[in-house]
């Protein structure tokens, strides 16, 4: 009899993207934070959904119209739902000057794509 990996109860994580990029070895900053709902199993966690919870004023995200409540549909052409959390983190991490394409859905409407260019983190930017 084989043992199955236990299913994860939906888990909600806050993922600060500015900190994520630094942790992954990239030093770019986009100025927004995500909430990420994780499902799947302990052995194979998967992103169920992700949405913007905070946008820093004056950040690359704000300048391109990203708003709190926007739901991430795709990151650089890859679907967010079903992605491994570490893959999503790695896809978002960019060096200064790196480009990030996000397909976002706002309020149940059609998705739209925005392209952000990673900036250097300002010294006074929240982490």
C-alpha positions as CSV (number, residue, x, y, z in Angstrom):
1,X,0.0,0.0,0.0
2,X,1.5,3.4,-1.0
3,X,1.1,6.4,1.2
4,X,-0.3,9.5,-0.4
5,X,1.1,12.9,0.4
6,X,-1.4,14.8,2.6
7,X,-3.5,17.5,0.9
8,X,-2.8,21.0,2.0
9,X,-5.7,23.0,3.3
10,X,-5.8,26.2,1.3
11,X,-3.1,28.4,2.7
12,X,-2.8,32.1,2.2
13,X,0.6,33.6,2.1
14,X,1.7,37.2,1.6
15,X,4.5,37.4,-0.8
16,X,6.4,40.7,-0.9
17,X,7.7,40.8,-4.4
18,X,10.4,43.4,-3.7
19,X,11.9,41.0,-1.0
20,X,11.3,38.0,-3.3
21,X,13.5,39.4,-6.0
22,X,16.4,40.1,-3.6
23,X,16.1,36.6,-2.1
24,X,16.4,35.1,-5.5
25,X,19.6,36.9,-6.3
26,X,18.0,39.6,-8.4
27,X,18.1,43.2,-7.2
28,X,15.1,44.6,-9.1
29,X,12.1,46.1,-7.4
30,X,8.5,46.5,-8.8
31,X,6.9,48.0,-5.7
32,X,3.9,45.7,-5.1
33,X,3.0,42.8,-2.8
34,X,0.9,39.7,-3.5
35,X,-1.3,37.5,-1.5
36,X,-1.0,33.9,-2.8
37,X,-3.4,31.1,-2.0
38,X,-1.6,27.7,-2.0
39,X,-3.2,24.3,-2.5
40,X,-2.1,20.9,-3.6
41,X,-0.1,18.6,-1.3
42,X,2.8,19.1,1.0
43,X,5.0,17.3,-1.6
44,X,3.6,19.3,-4.5
45,X,2.2,22.6,-3.5
46,X,0.5,24.7,-6.2
47,X,-0.7,28.2,-6.5
48,X,-4.4,28.4,-6.6
49,X,-4.6,32.2,-7.0
50,X,-2.6,35.3,-6.5
51,X,-3.7,39.0,-6.2
52,X,-2.1,42.3,-5.5
53,X,-2.6,43.6,-1.9
54,X,-0.4,46.7,-1.9
55,X,1.2,49.0,-4.5
56,X,3.9,51.5,-3.4
57,X,3.3,55.0,-4.6
58,X,5.7,56.1,-7.3
59,X,6.8,52.5,-8.0
60,X,7.0,50.8,-11.4
61,X,3.8,49.0,-10.6
62,X,1.9,52.2,-9.8
63,X,3.2,53.9,-12.9
64,X,1.8,51.1,-15.1
65,X,-1.6,51.1,-13.4
66,X,-1.3,48.1,-11.2
67,X,-3.8,48.4,-8.3
68,X,-4.6,46.5,-5.1
69,X,-7.1,43.8,-5.9
70,X,-5.8,43.0,-9.3
71,X,-5.7,39.2,-9.8
72,X,-2.6,37.8,-11.5
73,X,-3.5,35.5,-14.4
74,X,-0.1,35.1,-16.1
75,X,3.5,36.1,-15.3
76,X,5.7,36.3,-18.4
77,X,3.3,34.2,-20.4
78,X,3.0,31.4,-17.8
79,X,-0.3,30.7,-16.0
80,X,-0.3,31.6,-12.3
81,X,-3.0,29.0,-11.3
82,X,-1.3,25.6,-11.0
83,X,2.2,27.0,-10.9
84,X,4.7,25.8,-8.2
85,X,5.2,28.6,-5.7
86,X,9.0,28.6,-6.2
87,X,8.5,28.8,-9.9
88,X,6.3,31.9,-9.5
89,X,8.8,33.5,-7.2
90,X,11.7,32.8,-9.7
91,X,9.7,34.1,-12.7
92,X,9.0,37.4,-10.9
93,X,12.6,38.0,-9.7
94,X,14.4,40.3,-12.2
95,X,17.5,42.4,-12.2
96,X,17.3,46.2,-12.3
97,X,16.1,47.0,-15.9
98,X,14.6,43.5,-16.3
99,X,11.1,43.4,-17.8
100,X,8.1,41.6,-16.2
101,X,4.9,41.0,-18.2
102,X,1.8,40.5,-16.1
103,X,-1.7,39.6,-17.3
104,X,-4.0,41.1,-14.7
105,X,-7.8,40.8,-14.2
106,X,-9.6,43.6,-12.3
107,X,-13.1,43.1,-10.9
108,X,-14.1,40.1,-12.9
109,X,-13.4,41.9,-16.2
110,X,-11.2,40.9,-19.1
111,X,-7.6,40.5,-18.4
112,X,-5.1,43.1,-19.6
113,X,-1.3,42.9,-19.9
114,X,1.1,45.4,-18.4
115,X,4.9,45.4,-18.7
116,X,6.9,46.6,-15.7
117,X,10.6,47.5,-15.7
118,X,12.4,46.6,-12.5
119,X,13.9,49.6,-10.7
120,X,16.5,49.8,-8.0
121,X,14.8,49.8,-4.6
122,X,14.7,53.3,-3.1
123,X,16.2,53.5,0.3
124,X,12.9,54.6,1.9
125,X,10.8,51.9,0.1
126,X,8.9,49.6,2.4
127,X,10.0,46.0,2.5
